[in-house]
């Protein structure tokens, strides 16, 4: 340690620096001022000349700092411009607020865009949104006050979703969609009771949605409860027991009995329930009419909570298949998984 102090004293003598404060304690010496060391070394290096350029290291460091500040200013300016661009989406050219006439004009633009998009394009948009979600690149789209004002007058959702009430299945996040795009009906077990069916009929016949999804999910508690023996289900409250028994009727117990892996059985039970709800939808004449006309796609889905991935599968009950509809489904539906048809 003493040799280190001697070296530092030699540096100070060479650079004419003030003595570094030290103190003696019990016959040994130790440094009591780290700031003094920093100041001394900084002054030393600032006076040392670069043999090639003739500039001191201090001057070179100052020049580098100045360049860094300029680069930071450029980056800050670019970031500011980007944010301003994002904030101005959907705003009038000169943004000083908005009038109701401008909001109505934007609403008409939204309507025109909605009318032009096809069911296939809507489905592809949902698939791309889910891909962004599970890969961690979601846009998290939000709308500004101007766009919200335009949406007050009329909504144009492209998709209706019958989903589960489970808190882990937030549909707008899963599909990375903004306000006004999804008409969502959420009920435990994504079952088609009176109120959910009426809501979906409104979406199909009045809002003219292009795609209808029935979205089941991994680890659905309602489906697991529906797999219990009937006597166990009777122990629940009356309304819940009725809902679970209705769901139980749509589960293929024979097929589920073939699944020996717990996770595989869980998925098969949820998919079986989704298929049953899809079948009920196809039994609605207004739904079938829209499907045969090519105005509506009805798709079953399975959301895997653990990965974030939604599987879209093509399903039409055998007893409801016609040559016209089956041909259209095979040719026009882009899906991630083909699920073989079987009787429920």
JOQUIDA-V889349 format. One line per field, one symbol per residue. phi: phi as a letter, one per 30 degrees, with the letter a starting at -180 (. if undefined). psi: psi as a letter, one per 20 degrees, with the letter a starting at -180 (. if undefined). A space follows every 10 residues. Layout:
phi = ???
psi = ???
This chain:
phi = .ddddddddd ddddchcddd dbbcbiiccb dcbddddddd dddeddcddd ddcicddddd dddddddddd dddddddddd dddddddcdi ceecdbjacd ddddddeddd dddddddced dddddddddd ddddcibddh dbcddddddd dddacbddbc bcbddeddbd dddechcdei ccccccbeih ccdddedddd dddddcdidc bbccccbeid ddddddddee ddddddeedd dddddddddc dddddddddc dedddedddd dddddddded dddddddddd dddicbccbd bbccedcidc ccbcbbeedc dbdddedddd dccdbcbccd dadd
psi = hhhgggghhg gghhjlqqqp prqpokiqqq pjnhhggggg hghghhipqp hghiqqhggg hgghgghggg hhgggggggg hgghghhjpj qqgonlaqrh ghghghhhgg gggghhqrhg hgghhggggh hhgijkkqhl pqqahghhgh ihhqqmpipp porqipijmo ghghjlqrqi hpopopqpjl qmaggggggh hghghgilqh popoorqpko hggghiiqqh hhhiirqggg ggghhhhhhi pnhgghiioi pghgggghgg hggghhhggh ghiphhghgh ghijippopq qppoghhjpp ppqoppqgij prhggggggh hioprhpppq qqp.
